[in-house]
Amino acid sequence: MRFTKALAKELDRFGVQANVVAPGMAESDMTARMSDKARTKPADAIPLPASAWRLSSPS
């Protein structure tokens, strides 16, 4: 995400925007079978507050 911010600042003068997609885990049959510890472990590696990290839903 830092690269995207730097790119956005650099290219703003040309009217170019930069976006980023940060994939994560989604609720599914597979993640439903995972333990709570396994489901929250990826959140420990993400430098965001715990309230900002959640499983996405397929809908």
MDAnalysis code that builds the backbone (N, CA, C; Angstrom):
import MDAnalysis as mda
import numpy as np

u = mda.Universe.empty(177, n_residues=59, atom_resindex=np.repeat(np.arange(59), 3), trajectory=True)
u.add_TopologyAttr("name", ["N", "CA", "C"] * 59)
u.add_TopologyAttr("resid", np.arange(1, 60))
u.add_TopologyAttr("resname", ["MET", "ARG", "PHE", "THR", "LYS", "ALA", "LEU", "ALA", "LYS", "GLU", "LEU", "ASP", "ARG", "PHE", "GLY", "VAL", "GLN", "ALA", "ASN", "VAL", "VAL", "ALA", "PRO", "GLY", "MET", "ALA", "GLU", "SER", "ASP", "MET", "THR", "ALA", "ARG", "MET", "SER", "ASP", "LYS", "ALA", "ARG", "THR", "LYS", "PRO", "ALA", "ASP", "ALA", "ILE", "PRO", "LEU", "PRO", "ALA", "SER", "ALA", "TRP", "ARG", "LEU", "SER", "SER", "PRO", "SER"])
u.atoms.positions = np.array([
    [0.810, -1.180, 0.000],
    [0.000, 0.000, 0.000],
    [0.865, 1.261, 0.000],
    [2.049, 1.184, 0.573],
    [2.927, 2.351, 0.562],
    [3.335, 2.708, -0.862],
    [3.593, 1.677, -1.675],
    [3.960, 1.933, -3.072],
    [2.831, 2.649, -3.788],
    [1.597, 2.228, -3.533],
    [0.448, 2.843, -4.188],
    [0.299, 4.304, -3.773],
    [0.520, 4.587, -2.489],
    [0.440, 5.983, -2.033],
    [1.513, 6.837, -2.704],
    [2.727, 6.294, -2.780],
    [3.808, 7.035, -3.430],
    [3.508, 7.250, -4.909],
    [3.001, 6.223, -5.559],
    [2.654, 6.318, -6.972],
    [1.554, 7.355, -7.188],
    [0.553, 7.352, -6.313],
    [-0.544, 8.316, -6.426],
    [-0.034, 9.750, -6.289],
    [0.871, 9.976, -5.351],
    [1.425, 11.326, -5.173],
    [2.247, 11.747, -6.388],
    [3.016, 10.820, -6.923],
    [3.880, 11.132, -8.060],
    [3.085, 11.421, -9.331],
    [2.015, 10.666, -9.553],
    [1.259, 10.785, -10.798],
    [0.064, 11.730, -10.728],
    [-0.206, 12.265, -9.536],
    [-1.348, 13.163, -9.366],
    [-1.259, 14.377, -10.290],
    [-0.080, 14.903, -10.482],
    [0.080, 16.095, -11.327],
    [-0.298, 15.849, -12.783],
    [-0.331, 14.580, -13.179],
    [-0.738, 14.217, -14.539],
    [-2.204, 13.797, -14.609],
    [-2.910, 13.892, -13.483],
    [-4.311, 13.507, -13.430],
    [-4.527, 12.004, -13.396],
    [-3.488, 11.265, -13.001],
    [-3.577, 9.801, -12.942],
    [-3.816, 9.392, -11.496],
    [-4.772, 8.494, -11.294],
    [-5.063, 7.981, -9.960],
    [-4.512, 6.576, -9.827],
    [-4.157, 6.197, -8.608],
    [-3.648, 4.848, -8.335],
    [-4.529, 4.204, -7.269],
    [-4.894, 2.978, -7.478],
    [-5.723, 2.229, -6.532],
    [-5.050, 0.907, -6.217],
    [-5.434, 0.332, -5.103],
    [-4.889, -0.958, -4.696],
    [-6.033, -1.861, -4.245],
    [-5.898, -3.133, -4.522],
    [-6.839, -4.132, -4.030],
    [-6.061, -5.032, -3.084],
    [-6.542, -5.136, -1.871],
    [-5.875, -5.959, -0.867],
    [-6.736, -7.197, -0.602],
    [-6.418, -8.305, -1.250],
    [-7.238, -9.500, -1.060],
    [-7.119, -10.063, 0.353],
    [-8.142, -10.728, 0.758],
    [-8.145, -11.344, 2.083],
    [-9.007, -12.584, 2.072],
    [-9.293, -13.083, 3.245],
    [-10.110, -14.293, 3.359],
    [-11.590, -13.946, 3.285],
    [-12.359, -14.870, 2.745],
    [-13.808, -14.703, 2.654],
    [-14.494, -15.839, 3.407],
    [-15.657, -15.539, 3.958],
    [-16.428, -16.584, 4.621],
    [-16.857, -17.608, 3.585],
    [-16.605, -18.876, 3.874],
    [-16.972, -19.953, 2.963],
    [-17.059, -21.243, 3.756],
    [-17.412, -22.321, 3.086],
    [-17.445, -23.624, 3.754],
    [-16.054, -23.986, 4.279],
    [-15.028, -23.622, 3.518],
    [-13.660, -23.940, 3.926],
    [-13.265, -23.173, 5.187],
    [-13.542, -21.864, 5.236],
    [-13.139, -21.096, 6.413],
    [-14.026, -21.404, 7.616],
    [-15.223, -21.889, 7.395],
    [-16.106, -22.261, 8.500],
    [-15.541, -23.456, 9.270],
    [-14.774, -24.312, 8.604],
    [-14.182, -25.486, 9.257],
    [-12.873, -25.156, 9.979],
    [-12.355, -23.960, 9.790],
    [-11.094, -23.577, 10.429],
    [-11.317, -23.221, 11.892],
    [-10.300, -23.445, 12.713],
    [-10.390, -23.054, 14.118],
    [-10.366, -21.528, 14.211],
    [-10.840, -21.009, 15.349],
    [-10.830, -19.554, 15.546],
    [-9.408, -19.012, 15.465],
    [-8.453, -19.762, 15.999],
    [-7.055, -19.325, 15.976],
    [-6.543, -19.218, 14.542],
    [-6.863, -20.195, 13.704],
    [-6.422, -20.187, 12.308],
    [-7.105, -19.063, 11.523],
    [-8.330, -18.755, 11.874],
    [-9.059, -17.699, 11.166],
    [-8.545, -16.318, 11.523],
    [-8.019, -16.129, 12.738],
    [-7.550, -14.812, 13.152],
    [-6.056, -14.624, 12.930],
    [-5.316, -15.683, 12.652],
    [-3.868, -15.564, 12.465],
    [-3.484, -14.579, 11.357],
    [-4.153, -14.570, 10.188],
    [-3.783, -13.589, 9.167],
    [-3.923, -12.148, 9.652],
    [-4.849, -11.892, 10.551],
    [-5.041, -10.536, 11.069],
    [-3.826, -10.070, 11.857],
    [-3.096, -11.003, 12.460],
    [-1.904, -10.635, 13.228],
    [-0.809, -10.074, 12.328],
    [-0.806, -10.440, 11.052],
    [0.230, -9.990, 10.117],
    [-0.142, -8.696, 9.402],
    [-1.369, -8.224, 9.590],
    [-1.844, -7.027, 8.899],
    [-1.689, -5.829, 9.830],
    [-0.955, -4.802, 9.416],
    [-0.725, -3.654, 10.295],
    [-1.914, -2.698, 10.373],
    [-3.061, -3.224, 10.763],
    [-4.271, -2.418, 10.928],
    [-4.876, -2.743, 12.284],
    [-5.689, -1.863, 12.821],
    [-6.367, -2.196, 14.078],
    [-7.243, -3.430, 13.877],
    [-7.396, -4.212, 14.909],
    [-8.190, -5.439, 14.819],
    [-9.607, -5.156, 14.334],
    [-10.141, -3.994, 14.673],
    [-11.506, -3.659, 14.259],
    [-11.614, -3.460, 12.752],
    [-10.497, -3.234, 12.078],
    [-10.519, -3.001, 10.628],
    [-10.415, -4.299, 9.842],
    [-10.071, -5.401, 10.501],
    [-9.882, -6.673, 9.812],
    [-11.091, -7.561, 10.044],
    [-11.642, -8.085, 8.964],
    [-12.785, -8.988, 9.064],
    [-12.836, -9.868, 7.824],
    [-13.531, -10.983, 7.932],
    [-13.733, -11.851, 6.781],
    [-14.771, -11.197, 5.867],
    [-14.538, -11.254, 4.591],
    [-15.535, -10.725, 3.657],
    [-16.620, -11.772, 3.459],
    [-17.756, -11.355, 2.944],
    [-18.825, -12.296, 2.658],
    [-18.986, -12.397, 1.139],
    [-19.388, -13.571, 0.658],
    [-19.488, -13.748, -0.800],
    [-20.635, -12.974, -1.455],
    [-21.514, -12.402, -0.682],
    [-22.645, -11.676, -1.278],
    [-22.304, -10.265, -1.665],
])
